[in-house]
Amino acid sequence: MAKMIPSPHSLATGVGALPHTDPKEACNDVLAIFPRFPYVPTLPDRGQLESIVFNDSEQMPGRLIRDDRLLYDSATDHTAAMEQVYRDYVEGNYIPYGLHKEYASCFIEMMSHDISHAKLLKCQVTGPVTFGMQVVDADKRPIYYDAQLADVLSKMIALKARWCEVEMREKTGVAETVVVLNEPYLASLGSSVVPVNQEMVRSGWEDIAALVQGGLGIHCCSNTDWEFVMDLLPSIVSIDAYATAKEFLLYSDAIATYMERGGVVAWGVVPAEYRIFATETTDLLYERYLTIRTQLCSRMPEHLFDAQSLITPSCGIRFADRKGAVAIMQTAAEISRRIREKAPGL
């Protein structure tokens, strides 16, 4: 069963993608900037198979890649493959669901590093809602709207998440891990245009949380029903605090309760798009973060807020070169340094 992670005490880490194409360079940059809370980036610029959804699709029953799109092959019977996923889930057989170099070059590279000194290592997999809404069948209908396929999908992702956490602990020597579900499509909660059913979301989350034994988090870089998300008790809620802090803070009471229960908020206060980042300064972003802190600390003790916070870029960094990506990550690290220097006991 997934658990809460040790309090990060306002450390900094990254989120998702980097624009690098060399996994060794990407891992070295991450480890240099975030030595105490590193993460495993993805490198979509290396090729389609390393982009979101594709990178976690290798074991998907009925997978079909056509015209650069990921589809579900509705014309073929995939009952046997789906039954195998169910058997593996019940038996906890996660070994066949591992990541390979052509899908996750940085994951494979990071596993060659000794990270036993770090407080925690984080990786990210595509969440079932986003996966299921991005993959369509022959009728161009998202497979998430098929209850059986959605159920198989959540169990496949659970097995992949379990493989990731075991691999991270065994290969890097890190004591604590967290797997974050990349779920931008949670923005559809409550939508009448592209609806997502809350009970299906909860059921999929519970499938994954039942198999994962370390931390299990959620990243959504859009606005959503945050009270519902925090009620799932993810170990980390990762948000785009640069663009959506105002909306997120409407749930201040729920945020305070979530943090009191051991939940961590990863405040993506540094814009991940370099064009926007270049218009800001570290001082302005730090002040933006302090404004968030001041507002929430009217409802909770400062020491609790500081203990249960992380500082991150707002999302994965795509539209930048290596130098720009490093600057964005270093800014998150600098904001963390300032808040930890200022806050007593960190």
N, C-alpha and C positions, 0 to 999 in steps of 0.2 A: 504494500500500500504506500502510495506517495506520501511524503512528509514535508513539513516546513524545513527550511534551510537555516543554518546559523545566521544570526543577524549580521548583515554586511557592513553596518556602521558607515554608510555614505561612501563606500568605495566606488570606483568607476569600472565599467566594462563596456563591451560593444554589443551590437545587435546585427545579426544576419550578415548581409552581403558586404563584400569589399570589391573595389574595382581592379584589384590585382589579378594578374594571370599566372604568377609564379607562387605556388602554395608555400614554398619555403620562405619567400620574402614576406608573404602575408602572415604566416605564423610567427616569424621573428618580430615583425612590427607589433603584433598583438601582445606578444609576451614581453616586449620591451616597454610598452605603454601601460599595460594592465597586468603587472606581474602577480598581484595578489588575487585578482579575480579575472583570469583570462577567459576567453570564449573561443569557440571554433567557428570561424567565418565560413561563408560560402563564396564561391567565385563564379558567378554566372557569366562573366565575360570570357571565361575559358570555353564555353559552349553551352548549347541548349540543355544538355543533360544535367548541368550543374545549376540550373535555374529553379525557382520555386515550383513545387509540385512535381516537375520532372525528376528532380534529384531524389525524391522519395518514392518513385513510382515503380522501381525495378520489379518488385514482387507483387504488383497489383494484378489480380485475376482479370483477364480480358483486356489487358492494356494494348492499345494500338496507337502508334505514332504515325501520323499522316499529315503531310503539308505543314510540318512544324507545329502540329497540334497534338495534344494528348487526348485520346478518345477511348471510349469503352466499346468493344466489339460486341454489339448486340446480336449479330448473326450467328454466333457460335455458343454452344452450351458450355458454361464455365462452372457447372455444379461441382465437379471433382476438385477444381482448384479452390473454390470457396470453402468446401468442406475441409480441405487441408488447412486453411487458415483457422477455421474453428477448432480443429483438433490441436493445432500448434498452440493456440491461445489457451485452451483448457489445460494442456500439458506444460505450458510455460516454455515451449520450445522456440526460443528466439534466435537460435543460431542461423537459420536460413534467411533471416531478415536483415543481415548486415549490410553496411555501405561498402561500395567498391570505388576504386580510384576514379573511374570515368564519371561517377555521379557525385563524388565527395572528395576531391583531391586534398582539400585542406584538412578534412577529418583524418584521412590516412596519414598526412604529414604530421599533424599535431600529436598523433599517437606515438611518434618516435621521440618525443621530448619528455624529459623528466620534469614533471610539474608538481612534485610532492611538496614543494615549498608553498604552493598556492593555497588560499583559503577554500577555493571552490573552482570548478571548471564547468562552464556552461556550453551547451550546444543547442541547436534549433532543428526541429523537424516540422514539416507542413502539417497543420492541424486538419482534422477530418472535415470540418465545415468548408474551409477554403479549398481543400483537395476535392471534395465532392461537388462543390459549386463550379470548379474550374474544368472538370472533366465531364464531357457530355456523351450521350449515347447516339444511336443512329438518327433519332428524332430531334437531336440538338437539345435534349432535356438534361439538365445536370443530374448526375447519378446520385447526388445527395437526396433527391426527391424520391428515390427508390429505397424503401425502408430496409430491404435486405442488403442492397449494395452499401448503404450507409453503415449498416451494422458490421458488415465484413470489413469495410474501410477502417472503422475505429479500432477493430481488433488487429488489423495488419499494422496500423500506426503504433498501437500499444506494443506489439512485438518489436518493432523497429526502435522505439524509444527505450525499451528494456535492453536491447542489444547495445545501443549507444552508451547507456550509463554503465553497463558492465565493462564495455571496452575502455571507456575513459578511466575507470578506476584501475583496471588491471594493467593497462599499458602505460599510463602516465604517473601512477602512484598517488594521484590526488585522493584526498580522504572524502570529499563531498562533491556531489555532482548535481546539476539541474538540467533537465531537458525542457526547453520552452517550445510550446506549440505556436507556430506562426499562423495567426488567425485573422488576417485583415477582413475576411468576409463576416466576422461577427458584427460588423457594421450593419448587416442586414437584419439583426434582431429588431423586431418591431416594425420592419419595413412592409409596406403593402405592395411594393413593386417587385422586390426580390425577397420574398419572405423566408425566414428561417425559424423553425419551430424550437421553442425553448426546451421542451422535453427531449427532443432528439439530440440537442446540444448537450444537455445534462447526461443523457444516457451514454453518448460517445465519450464524454469526459470521464465518467465513472469507469468505463471499460479500460481506459488508458491508466487512470489513477490506481486501479486495482492491481495492475501488473508492474508498474514502475515502483521502485523501492526508495529512490532518492527524491530530490526535488522535482516538481513538475509545474511549469509556469505557462503563462499565456502572453503572447505579444499581439496587440491590435493597435495599428497606427491610425485608426479612424475612431470616431465617436461611436459608442455603443451603449447598451444597457449595463453600465458598470456595476450597479448593485447586484444584478444577476450574476455577472462574471465573478465578482468578489465573493459571492455566496457559495460558489463552487469550491472555495478555499484553495486556489492555486498558491504555490509557494512564492511566485513572483507574478505581479501584474505589470507588464511592460507597455508604456504608453508614449505617444508623441506629445510630450508636455510642451513643446514649442508651439504647436498649432492648436492643441485641444485641451490645454490645462483648464481653461475657463469652464468648459463643459464637464470635465472630469471633477472639478471642485464643487459642482452642484451636488455631488454625492459625498460631501465632507463627513457627515456622520457615519456613513457606511465605510468610508476610508479609515476613519479613526478606529472603528470596530474591527476592521480587517487587520490593521496593523497591531492592535492589541492582541489579536489571536495568533500573531506570529507571521502575518503576511508581509511581503516586501513589495514596495512600489519602485519600479525602475523608471526614473524620471528622465525621459528623452528630451532634455532641455536644449541640446545642441542640434541645430538643424543638420540633417544628413545630406541634404542637397547642397552641393558646394556653391551654386549660384546664390542661394539664400544665405548660407554660412558666411560668404565673403562680404555681406553687407553688415555683419554683426561684429562685435568685439567680445573678448572674454569677459571684460568688465560688465558689459550690458547683459550678457547671458547669465553671469553670476547674480546680478541684481534681479533678473527675472526669476531665477531659482529662489532667491531670498524672499521674494514677494509670495511665491507659492508656500514656502515654509512658514512665513508669518501668518498667512491666512489659515493654514491647517493647525498651526500651534495655538490658535485661539480655542481649539477643540480637543487638543491632546498635549501632553508634556513634550517639550522640545527634545528631551533625551530619547523618547519613544520614536518621534519622527526621524531623528538622525540615525538611530539604530536600525530602523526598518526601511531605509532608503538606499537606492543605488543611483548613480549618475551615468547616463548613457547618451549617445546620439539618438535622434528621434526615431530612426529606422535603419535599415541597411543602407550602406553608402554605395551608390552606383554611379552617379553622374559626377565623377571626379577622377583625377589621376591619382597615382600612389601618393604624391606629395600632398595633395588636397585631402585625401583620406586620412593620412597621418596627422595633418593639422586638426581635423575634426575630432579624431580620437584623443589627441593631446589636449584639446580644449576641455573635453569631458574629464580627463584626468586632472587638469588644473583646477576646475571647479570643485572636484572632489577634494583635492589637496587643501583648498581654501576653507571649505566647510569643515573639514576634519581638524584643521588648525584652529579654527574659531570655536568649535563646539567642545565643551568640556567633556573629558572622558573618552574621546574617540581616538 
